[in-house]
């Protein structure tokens, strides 16, 4: 008979037991379930709800159970449904009725909400540290490539010349926002929900503030119904992870393009690429491609959580058991990406000559001409139109922008001087963009130094 089966006259159907169990995946919460139970037992003893000796015995036995699990000497039983029942049953096996006192003033509803919060609080710290390693890998490459130039793209069309380092640092900024989102989400995770019971709290004189301090939460939840029904914190976390994987997918797309023969801007180490089962010449950037694919998986986890919660009345409903697999999958997927992507970036070798050759397209300096006109007092819209007319003239006459004489340029840009013919140097174009946040070499070097100091 199940531990909750007192009012039932029949045992649970095996098919229902198979369908409703969660121990096959929630056993990873064992450390946090034990951590929460120890704090709860300490409070029960201190509050006089159970004898101090019983409280001490429960805590000591929970430590032994933890040791058994970590040694692999603990049997998780499907018949006990979940991690909470498995640990409590093991406790009762050793301590008898004294062990059964541990569940005083709590429900599995507030217990599982506590475990998930403890688990996520711990995982956020791990993921943030891994994200910083990702940033360091990008900053390292940026430091080596401050003066490496390449065409920047808008609409996947050549736009303006940029520093390769500047491009890489754009992703460092994205990951910085990801870290901020995770750390901000942690504030809403860091709330003690234990003591909310199944829905309405308890008549027993528990000390929630004591448990809050023992478990290092920032505050106690204010509404027991919200506390057991809330999964906003999990949705918010998986949303932050989905945004992170979106950033990874964008970086992956850049890397995939840069590796292609059409771009031929970079080379990745052989250890981080794969070949074709048919075509001997192939070298495929599979890490980037799989990362792009795994992004869809994390999106699916987010949609699963949102959809699961959208029609639930207050308070707890068994649907919420389905939260864990989506949460676990999103975290596991992100950690897999973070384990392979930074070392892959360490093998990235830019093909600087190819990048610079592509950046030498004089059309990339068209905006420089327009801005030179602005310096002479021409309104930008007028300048833009004149340079556009010049581009058309060159196209109609089969010439590059830097192949016309001054007289030809003056047909469409009457204000042009001999100095305008010198504006087609891509390195000078980059160097002149010496304002905060721009791609100028001096500014990019400052940004590299900023991130090096920040990530120490």
N, C-alpha and C positions, 0 to 999 in steps of 0.2 A: 504494500500500500504506500502511496506517495506521502511525503511528509505533510502535505496539505489535505490528505484524503479522508479526514474524519467524517465528513458529512456524506461521503459517497458509499454506495452499496456495491458497486462494481469497480473492478480495476480498470485502468485506462487501456483501451485497445492498443495493441502493439503498433498498428499503423498510425494511430494518433501520436503515440510516443515518438515514433520515428519522425513524424511530420513536425512536431512541436519542440523537439530538443534543440538546445543551442550550445551544449557543452563541446560539440565538435569544433566550434570556432571561438566561443567566448572563454575558453580555458586560458587564453593569453592574458586575461584580466586577473589571474590568480594573485599576483603580487599586490595588486591594488585592492582586491577584495579582502585580503588578509590585513593589509595596512588599515583599511577602514574598520574592519571588525576589531582590531586591537584597540583603536581609539575609542570605538563604541563601548567595548568591554571595560576599558579604563574609566570611562565616564559613568557607566552603570554602577561600578563599584564605588566610585567617589560620591555618587549621588545617593547611595544606600538602597538602590533598586535591587542589586544582587550583593551577596557578601563579598567583602574585599578579597577574601581567600579564593573565592570562585573566580573573581575578576582576574586575579593573578594567575590562577591555573589555566584559564582560558587563553590568556596572552602567551603564556609559556608554551602551551600546546599548539597555538597558531604558528609560533616560530618554528616548532618541530615540523608542522605540516609544510611550511614554506621550504624548509630544508629538504624534506622528502620530495617535493615537487621538483626542485632545482636539481636534485640528484637523479631524477627520472624514476624514483621509487614510489610513485603514487599512481593509483589506478583511477582514471576519470570514468565514471559510470554513466552511460546514457540514460539509465533508469532514473537517475537523480536530476535529469533535465539540464541543469546549468551549473556554472561555476560556484554560485552561492550555495546551492544545495549540496554539491559535492564536498565543499570545505566544511560546511556545518555538519554534515553527516559524519565526516571523519573526526570532527571535534567530539560529537556525541558518542561515537564508537569508543573513544578513549576516556571521556569524562562522564559519560552517562547523563543523568538528568542535569547535572551541573553544567555540562556543555550546552544543553538545550536552552539554558538561560540567556545565551548570547543574543537571541533574536528578540528579546524584550524590547519594546518601543521602536521597532523598525519593521519595514515591509521589504519584500524584494523590489517593490517599486522605487523606494528611495535608495535602497542599497545599490541597485544597478545604475541609477542615475549618478550616485556617488562614484562608483567604480569607473564609469566612462569619463567623468570629469577628471579624476586622478590620472587615468591613463592618458587622456588628451593633453593635460597640463605637462606631463612628462614628455610626450612625443613632440609637442611644439618646441620644447627646448632642443631636442635632438635635431629636428628638421631645420631650425634656425641656424644651428651650428654648421650643418651640412650646406645650407644655402650660402653661408659666408665663405665656405671653401670654394663653392662654385664662383662666387664673386672674385675671390683671390686668383682663381685660374684665368678669368677674363682680364683682370687687372695686370697679371703677369704678361699675358700676350700684348696687352695695350702698351705696356712699358717698352716692349721690344719693337713696337711698330708705330710710334708717335709720328715718325716722318714717312711712313708708308702711305702712299696716296692711292686712291681708287675712285671710280665714279660712284656717287651716291645715286639712289634711285627714288623716284616717285612714280606711281602707276607702273612699276617695273620698267620704266624708261629712264635712260640716262638723264640726270638732273643737274647736279653740280659736283665738283670735286670735293672729296672729304678725306680726312685722315682715317685710315683703317682703325686706328686706336679709338677714334671718336665713335665709330660704328659699334665697336665692341663695348665701349663704356655705356652706350645706350641700354644694353642689357643689364649692366651692373645697376643702373638706375631702376630698371624694372624690378629686379630682384630685391632691391632695397625697399621698394613699396610692398613687395610680397612679405618681407620680414616685418614691416610695420603692421600689415594686416594681421599676421599671425600673432604678433605680440599684443595687439589690441584685442583680438579675439580671446586671448588668454585671460584678459580681465573679466570677461563675462563667463568664462569657464570656471574661474577661481572663486566660486560661490558654494558654500556648504549647503547641500540639500538634505543630508541625513537628519532625521528627526521629523520629517514631513509625514512619515508613515505611508499608508496606502493612499491617503487622500487628505485626511483631516488632522494630522498630527497625532498626539497621544495624550492620554490622561495621566501617564506616569511622569514624575517630576524630573525630567531629563535636563541636562545642562548642555545646550547646543553650543554655547560660546566656548565651553571647554573643548569640545570636539573640534570646533573651528580652529582653535589655537594649536591643538595637537597635530592637525593635518595641514596647517599653514595655509588655510583659506583666508581670503581677505574679509569676507563677511558671511553672515548667515542669510539664507533665503527668507524672504518676507511673506511668501504665500505658499502654503503647502500644496494647494491644487496645481498651481503653476509649476512648482518645483518638480513634481513627479511627471507632469505632462510635457515639460519643455524639452525640445531638442533643437531649439534655435542655435545653441552654441555649436552643435555638431554640424548643422547646415552651414553656419557661418564659416566654420573651419574648412569644410570640404569645398565651399565656395572659394575660399582663399587658395586652397590647393589647386582648384580648377583654373584659377587665374594664373597661378604659377606655371602650371603645365601649358597653358596657352602661350605664355612667354617663351617657354622651352620650345614649343612647336614653331613659333616664329623664328627663333634662333636656328632651329633645325632646318627650316625652309631655306634660310640664308645659306647655311652650310651646304645643303644639298645642291643648291644652285651654284655656289662657288666651286664645288667639286666637279661640276659637269664640264665636259669638253668645251661647251660653248662659252662658259665663263673662264674656267681654268685658272682661278685665283688662288686656290689653296690645295694643299696635300694633307691628308690625315694619315697617321701611322697605321701600318698594316694590321697591328694588333687590334685595332678598333674598326676594322672594315671586314667585309666578307666578299667571297667570290661568287660566281655563277656556277650552277650545276651543269650548265650546257656550254657557256661561252668562256673560254679560257682567259680572255683578255680582261674580263670585268673586275672592277674594284668598287664595291658598293658601300656607301656611307650608312650602313644599316642602323647604327646607334641613333643617328639623327632621324631616320625613317621610323624606327620602332617608337622612339619618343613621340614623334608626331602622331602615331597611331594610339599610343597609350593616353594621350590627351583626351581622346574621345571616350576612353574608359572612365577617366575621372569625371568627365562631364556626366556620364551615365550614373555614376555614384551620386552626384549632386542631384540629378533629376529624380533618382529613386527616393532620396530622403525628402525632397520637396513634395513629391507625389504621395508618399506614405503619410505625411503629416497633414495634407491639405484638407481632409474631411473628418479628422478625428475630433469627436466631442471631448470635453474635459471629463475625467482626467486621464489616468493611464488606460491604455488599450493594448492588447497583446500584439497589435500591429507593430508597436515600437520595438519589439524584439528584432525586427528586420533592419533596425538602424545599424547594428554592429557590423554586419558583413560589408555594407557600403562604406562605413567609416574605415574599417580595417583595410579594405581593398584600396581606397584612395591613399591612405597613408603608406601602405606597402608599395604601391605603384610609384609614388613620389620618391620614396627612399631608394627604390631601384634606379630611377633616373639619376638621382643625386650620387649614387655610388659609381656610376659609369661615365657620366658626362664630364665632370672636371678633369679626370685623368685623360680622357680623349682630347680635351682642349689643350692639354700639355703637349700633345703630339702634333698639333696643328702647325704647319709650315706655310706661311704666305709665299706665293709666287710673285714677288715684288715687281719684277720686270713686266709681267703680264698685266698686273694691276695698273702700273704706271702708263703702260701703252694704252690701255683703255681710257685712262684719265686724260690722255693727251688730245682727246677729241675737242677741237676748239669750240664746238657748239656748247660745251659745258660752261664756257665763260661768257655766254650771252648776257646773263644777268649782271656780270661785272661791267659790261659796256653800258647797260641801262643805268647802273648805279653811278658810273662815271659821269653820265649826263646829268644825273640828279645833283652831283657835286657842282656842276656848272650852272645850276639853277633851273634846269628843265623839270617840269612836273613829272612825277614817276609814270603816270598813265601815258603821257605823251612820249616819254623816253621808251617805255615798253613797246608802244606802237612802232616807233622808228626802228628799234632793234629787230622787232618782228619782221618789218619790211625788208631790213637788211638780210635777215635769214632767208627770206623768200627770194631775194635777188640772187643770193649765192646759190640757192638750190636751183633756180631757173637757169643759172649760168654754169652749173656743174662745178662749183668751187667750194672749198671749205672756207669757213669764216676768216681764217688767217691768210688766205691766198689772194685777197683783193688789195688793190692799191688804195691809197688814201682818197684819191679822187672817186674811185668806185664806191667807197664807204660813204662819202659825202653826198652821194646821190640820194640816199635815204636818211643819212644822219648828217645834216649840214654842219652841226656843231663839232663834228669829229676833228681831232688834231692828230698829229703824228704819234702822240703818246698813246692813242687808242690802239695803234697797231702792236703795242707791246703788252696788251692785256690778255694774251692767249697762253701765258705760261701757267700751267696748272699748279705748280708749287707756289708761285707768287700769289695765285688766287686763294689758295688755302691760307697762306701766311697772313694775308691781309684781313682775314676774318678774326681779328684779335679782340673780340668782345666776350664778356662772360657768357659761357654756355655754347659758344660757337666752336667751329672745327679748326680754328687757327692752331698752329703747332704749339705756340706758347701757352694758349689756354688749355689745350689737351694735356700738356705736361703738368700743368697745375692740377687738373682733375685727376690725373694718375697719382700724383703726390697726395691729394686729398684722400683718395680711396685707400692708398697704401697705409696712411696714418690711421684711418678709421678702422681698417680691418686687422691692425696689429693685435 
